[in-house]
Amino acid sequence: MSSPKDGRSTCYVGSVWRRKAWLAGVSTAVLLLARSAEADNFGRIYYDGKTDQIVVTMVYRGTNPDHKFSLIWGACQADQSGGLPGVTAEVLDDQFDDQAITQYRTTKRFSLANLPCARPASVTLRTAPRFFYTLTIPGS
């Protein structure tokens, strides 16, 4: 194995390149994590028994505050956590691809008229990319 004039072996040069590749990978991961932090997220969530609605504060970024949110119910699954039937509902943003410029908050009320499970039930709200919130809807 040859050695440069400073006494280091050529393996040192290879390790420098590996280190640079590793740093580039870490930098990419940090950027991706920072990008996902701009996605829709949940603020306060609670069940309003007077109106039979789930009240959700959505926290999102965009170029305007006029995002509309809708709920898509999944199928009811028997015997979820705590022995309750459970369902996952996807919270969709009509402007999911809006450029993340300014942070906004809006409170949205989702009716439980179409809840696909018998009550009491466990409801998990999900929004992209990986935000979840589960709450229990009491019996009617």
MARRO-182871 format. One record per residue (C-alpha): x, y, z; residue number from 1. Coordinates in nm, 4 decimals, always signed. Example, Ala and Ser with C-alpha at 12.3 -4.5 7.8 and 13.67 -1.06 7.14 Angstrom:
// residues 2
<site><east>+1.2300</east><north>-0.4500</north><up>+0.7800</up><resi>1</resi></site>
<site><east>+1.3670</east><north>-0.1060</north><up>+0.7140</up><resi>2</resi></site>
***
This chain:
// residues 140
<site><east>+0.0000</east><north>+0.0000</north><up>+0.0000</up><resi>1</resi></site>
<site><east>+0.1414</east><north>+0.3390</north><up>-0.0936</up><resi>2</resi></site>
<site><east>+0.1649</east><north>+0.6327</north><up>+0.1443</up><resi>3</resi></site>
<site><east>+0.1428</east><north>+1.0036</north><up>+0.0714</up><resi>4</resi></site>
<site><east>+0.4276</east><north>+1.2306</north><up>+0.1867</up><resi>5</resi></site>
<site><east>+0.2532</east><north>+1.3148</north><up>+0.5141</up><resi>6</resi></site>
<site><east>+0.2666</east><north>+0.9497</north><up>+0.6255</up><resi>7</resi></site>
<site><east>-0.1053</east><north>+0.8691</north><up>+0.5931</up><resi>8</resi></site>
<site><east>-0.2059</east><north>+0.5635</north><up>+0.3961</up><resi>9</resi></site>
<site><east>-0.4346</east><north>+0.5823</north><up>+0.0919</up><resi>10</resi></site>
<site><east>-0.7065</east><north>+0.4284</north><up>+0.3122</up><resi>11</resi></site>
<site><east>-0.7296</east><north>+0.7701</north><up>+0.4749</up><resi>12</resi></site>
<site><east>-0.8431</east><north>+0.9219</north><up>+0.1433</up><resi>13</resi></site>
<site><east>-1.1170</east><north>+0.6578</north><up>+0.1140</up><resi>14</resi></site>
<site><east>-1.2358</east><north>+0.7260</north><up>+0.4674</up><resi>15</resi></site>
<site><east>-1.2641</east><north>+1.0983</north><up>+0.3894</up><resi>16</resi></site>
<site><east>-1.4957</east><north>+1.0163</north><up>+0.0982</up><resi>17</resi></site>
<site><east>-1.7025</east><north>+0.7815</north><up>+0.3148</up><resi>18</resi></site>
<site><east>-1.7325</east><north>+1.0520</north><up>+0.5784</up><resi>19</resi></site>
<site><east>-1.8440</east><north>+1.3076</north><up>+0.3177</up><resi>20</resi></site>
<site><east>-2.1026</east><north>+1.0617</north><up>+0.1821</up><resi>21</resi></site>
<site><east>-2.2290</east><north>+0.9973</north><up>+0.5345</up><resi>22</resi></site>
<site><east>-2.2580</east><north>+1.3726</north><up>+0.6029</up><resi>23</resi></site>
<site><east>-2.4461</east><north>+1.4195</north><up>+0.2757</up><resi>24</resi></site>
<site><east>-2.6883</east><north>+1.1437</north><up>+0.3790</up><resi>25</resi></site>
<site><east>-2.7425</east><north>+1.2986</north><up>+0.7214</up><resi>26</resi></site>
<site><east>-2.7987</east><north>+1.6414</north><up>+0.5633</up><resi>27</resi></site>
<site><east>-3.0590</east><north>+1.4945</north><up>+0.3284</up><resi>28</resi></site>
<site><east>-3.2368</east><north>+1.3247</north><up>+0.6190</up><resi>29</resi></site>
<site><east>-3.2458</east><north>+1.6524</north><up>+0.8141</up><resi>30</resi></site>
<site><east>-3.3941</east><north>+1.8346</north><up>+0.5151</up><resi>31</resi></site>
<site><east>-3.6591</east><north>+1.5660</north><up>+0.4698</up><resi>32</resi></site>
<site><east>-3.7526</east><north>+1.5817</north><up>+0.8381</up><resi>33</resi></site>
<site><east>-3.7725</east><north>+1.9590</north><up>+0.8226</up><resi>34</resi></site>
<site><east>-3.9930</east><north>+1.9334</north><up>+0.5136</up><resi>35</resi></site>
<site><east>-4.2316</east><north>+1.6915</north><up>+0.6860</up><resi>36</resi></site>
<site><east>-4.2609</east><north>+1.9348</north><up>+0.9767</up><resi>37</resi></site>
<site><east>-4.4377</east><north>+2.1677</north><up>+0.7309</up><resi>38</resi></site>
<site><east>-4.7201</east><north>+1.9167</north><up>+0.6762</up><resi>39</resi></site>
<site><east>-5.0666</east><north>+1.9403</north><up>+0.8297</up><resi>40</resi></site>
<site><east>-5.0705</east><north>+1.8641</north><up>+1.1991</up><resi>41</resi></site>
<site><east>-5.3240</east><north>+1.8576</north><up>+1.4800</up><resi>42</resi></site>
<site><east>-5.3668</east><north>+2.1111</north><up>+1.7536</up><resi>43</resi></site>
<site><east>-5.6425</east><north>+2.0600</north><up>+2.0121</up><resi>44</resi></site>
<site><east>-5.8920</east><north>+1.7789</north><up>+1.9467</up><resi>45</resi></site>
<site><east>-6.2009</east><north>+1.6912</north><up>+2.1498</up><resi>46</resi></site>
<site><east>-6.5467</east><north>+1.5383</north><up>+2.1277</up><resi>47</resi></site>
<site><east>-6.8372</east><north>+1.7850</north><up>+2.1600</up><resi>48</resi></site>
<site><east>-7.1295</east><north>+1.5851</north><up>+2.3004</up><resi>49</resi></site>
<site><east>-7.3773</east><north>+1.8736</north><up>+2.2572</up><resi>50</resi></site>
<site><east>-7.3337</east><north>+1.8786</north><up>+1.8785</up><resi>51</resi></site>
<site><east>-7.2104</east><north>+1.5174</north><up>+1.8322</up><resi>52</resi></site>
<site><east>-6.8998</east><north>+1.6393</north><up>+1.6523</up><resi>53</resi></site>
<site><east>-6.5254</east><north>+1.5998</north><up>+1.6725</up><resi>54</resi></site>
<site><east>-6.3659</east><north>+1.9430</north><up>+1.7005</up><resi>55</resi></site>
<site><east>-6.0179</east><north>+1.9571</north><up>+1.5473</up><resi>56</resi></site>
<site><east>-5.7727</east><north>+2.2448</north><up>+1.5368</up><resi>57</resi></site>
<site><east>-5.5634</east><north>+2.2019</north><up>+1.2231</up><resi>58</resi></site>
<site><east>-5.2161</east><north>+2.3547</north><up>+1.2107</up><resi>59</resi></site>
<site><east>-5.0830</east><north>+2.3913</north><up>+0.8566</up><resi>60</resi></site>
<site><east>-4.8570</east><north>+2.5982</north><up>+0.6356</up><resi>61</resi></site>
<site><east>-4.9421</east><north>+2.7522</north><up>+0.3024</up><resi>62</resi></site>
<site><east>-4.9704</east><north>+3.0635</north><up>+0.0914</up><resi>63</resi></site>
<site><east>-5.3259</east><north>+3.1322</north><up>+0.2092</up><resi>64</resi></site>
<site><east>-5.5558</east><north>+3.0536</north><up>+0.5039</up><resi>65</resi></site>
<site><east>-5.8346</east><north>+2.9149</north><up>+0.2824</up><resi>66</resi></site>
<site><east>-5.7534</east><north>+2.5438</north><up>+0.3095</up><resi>67</resi></site>
<site><east>-6.0596</east><north>+2.3193</north><up>+0.3401</up><resi>68</resi></site>
<site><east>-6.0403</east><north>+1.9991</north><up>+0.5420</up><resi>69</resi></site>
<site><east>-6.2588</east><north>+1.6937</north><up>+0.4973</up><resi>70</resi></site>
<site><east>-6.2893</east><north>+1.3570</north><up>+0.6674</up><resi>71</resi></site>
<site><east>-6.2819</east><north>+1.0170</north><up>+0.4944</up><resi>72</resi></site>
<site><east>-6.3971</east><north>+0.7303</north><up>+0.7173</up><resi>73</resi></site>
<site><east>-6.2300</east><north>+0.3923</north><up>+0.6990</up><resi>74</resi></site>
<site><east>-6.4034</east><north>+0.0638</north><up>+0.7780</up><resi>75</resi></site>
<site><east>-6.4997</east><north>-0.0212</north><up>+1.1346</up><resi>76</resi></site>
<site><east>-6.2704</east><north>-0.2755</north><up>+1.3019</up><resi>77</resi></site>
<site><east>-6.4158</east><north>-0.4831</north><up>+1.5873</up><resi>78</resi></site>
<site><east>-6.2312</east><north>-0.5145</north><up>+1.9190</up><resi>79</resi></site>
<site><east>-5.9713</east><north>-0.2412</north><up>+1.8981</up><resi>80</resi></site>
<site><east>-5.7991</east><north>-0.0887</north><up>+2.2014</up><resi>81</resi></site>
<site><east>-5.9923</east><north>-0.1334</north><up>+2.5236</up><resi>82</resi></site>
<site><east>-6.2341</east><north>-0.3789</north><up>+2.3608</up><resi>83</resi></site>
<site><east>-6.4064</east><north>-0.0979</north><up>+2.1686</up><resi>84</resi></site>
<site><east>-6.4788</east><north>-0.1054</north><up>+1.7973</up><resi>85</resi></site>
<site><east>-6.2428</east><north>+0.1328</north><up>+1.6183</up><resi>86</resi></site>
<site><east>-6.2140</east><north>+0.3272</north><up>+1.2976</up><resi>87</resi></site>
<site><east>-5.9473</east><north>+0.5411</north><up>+1.1336</up><resi>88</resi></site>
<site><east>-6.0514</east><north>+0.8608</north><up>+0.9571</up><resi>89</resi></site>
<site><east>-5.8207</east><north>+1.0386</north><up>+0.7126</up><resi>90</resi></site>
<site><east>-5.8231</east><north>+1.4190</north><up>+0.7447</up><resi>91</resi></site>
<site><east>-5.7654</east><north>+1.5559</north><up>+0.3943</up><resi>92</resi></site>
<site><east>-5.6433</east><north>+1.9049</north><up>+0.3024</up><resi>93</resi></site>
<site><east>-5.7758</east><north>+2.0325</north><up>-0.0332</up><resi>94</resi></site>
<site><east>-5.4509</east><north>+2.2297</north><up>-0.0799</up><resi>95</resi></site>
<site><east>-5.2052</east><north>+1.9645</north><up>+0.0397</up><resi>96</resi></site>
<site><east>-4.9470</east><north>+2.0772</north><up>-0.2190</up><resi>97</resi></site>
<site><east>-4.9651</east><north>+2.4491</north><up>-0.1318</up><resi>98</resi></site>
<site><east>-4.6207</east><north>+2.6007</north><up>-0.0818</up><resi>99</resi></site>
<site><east>-4.5388</east><north>+2.6189</north><up>+0.2914</up><resi>100</resi></site>
<site><east>-4.4900</east><north>+2.9921</north><up>+0.3430</up><resi>101</resi></site>
<site><east>-4.6966</east><north>+3.0961</north><up>+0.6456</up><resi>102</resi></site>
<site><east>-4.8347</east><north>+2.8952</north><up>+0.9368</up><resi>103</resi></site>
<site><east>-5.2107</east><north>+2.8980</north><up>+0.9872</up><resi>104</resi></site>
<site><east>-5.4619</east><north>+2.7467</north><up>+1.2318</up><resi>105</resi></site>
<site><east>-5.8256</east><north>+2.6703</north><up>+1.1766</up><resi>106</resi></site>
<site><east>-6.0843</east><north>+2.4881</north><up>+1.3830</up><resi>107</resi></site>
<site><east>-6.2922</east><north>+2.2344</north><up>+1.1950</up><resi>108</resi></site>
<site><east>-6.5992</east><north>+2.0454</north><up>+1.3195</up><resi>109</resi></site>
<site><east>-6.6618</east><north>+1.6967</north><up>+1.1833</up><resi>110</resi></site>
<site><east>-7.0060</east><north>+1.5415</north><up>+1.2275</up><resi>111</resi></site>
<site><east>-7.0273</east><north>+1.1885</north><up>+1.3609</up><resi>112</resi></site>
<site><east>-7.3532</east><north>+1.1181</north><up>+1.1761</up><resi>113</resi></site>
<site><east>-7.1666</east><north>+0.8768</north><up>+0.9434</up><resi>114</resi></site>
<site><east>-6.9516</east><north>+0.7108</north><up>+1.2108</up><resi>115</resi></site>
<site><east>-6.9224</east><north>+0.3525</north><up>+1.0785</up><resi>116</resi></site>
<site><east>-6.8936</east><north>+0.1924</north><up>+1.4253</up><resi>117</resi></site>
<site><east>-7.1396</east><north>+0.1341</north><up>+1.7058</up><resi>118</resi></site>
<site><east>-7.0785</east><north>+0.3524</north><up>+2.0103</up><resi>119</resi></site>
<site><east>-6.8809</east><north>+0.3723</north><up>+2.2255</up><resi>120</resi></site>
<site><east>-6.5991</east><north>+0.3641</north><up>+1.9715</up><resi>121</resi></site>
<site><east>-6.2335</east><north>+0.4498</north><up>+1.9346</up><resi>122</resi></site>
<site><east>-6.1677</east><north>+0.7002</north><up>+1.6536</up><resi>123</resi></site>
<site><east>-5.8180</east><north>+0.7611</north><up>+1.5194</up><resi>124</resi></site>
<site><east>-5.7671</east><north>+1.0716</north><up>+1.3096</up><resi>125</resi></site>
<site><east>-5.4771</east><north>+1.0616</north><up>+1.0662</up><resi>126</resi></site>
<site><east>-5.3183</east><north>+1.3288</north><up>+0.8510</up><resi>127</resi></site>
<site><east>-5.0171</east><north>+1.3185</north><up>+0.6240</up><resi>128</resi></site>
<site><east>-4.7428</east><north>+1.2286</north><up>+0.6678</up><resi>129</resi></site>
<site><east>-4.7538</east><north>+1.0503</north><up>+1.0057</up><resi>130</resi></site>
<site><east>-4.9686</east><north>+1.2407</north><up>+1.2508</up><resi>131</resi></site>
<site><east>-5.2275</east><north>+1.0434</north><up>+1.4507</up><resi>132</resi></site>
<site><east>-5.4667</east><north>+1.1231</north><up>+1.7314</up><resi>133</resi></site>
<site><east>-5.7041</east><north>+0.8752</north><up>+1.8956</up><resi>134</resi></site>
<site><east>-6.0078</east><north>+0.9623</north><up>+2.1058</up><resi>135</resi></site>
<site><east>-6.3024</east><north>+0.7695</north><up>+2.2468</up><resi>136</resi></site>
<site><east>-6.6520</east><north>+0.8583</north><up>+2.1353</up><resi>137</resi></site>
<site><east>-6.8952</east><north>+0.7718</north><up>+2.4179</up><resi>138</resi></site>
<site><east>-7.2162</east><north>+0.5753</north><up>+2.3726</up><resi>139</resi></site>
<site><east>-7.5185</east><north>+0.7725</north><up>+2.2587</up><resi>140</resi></site>
***
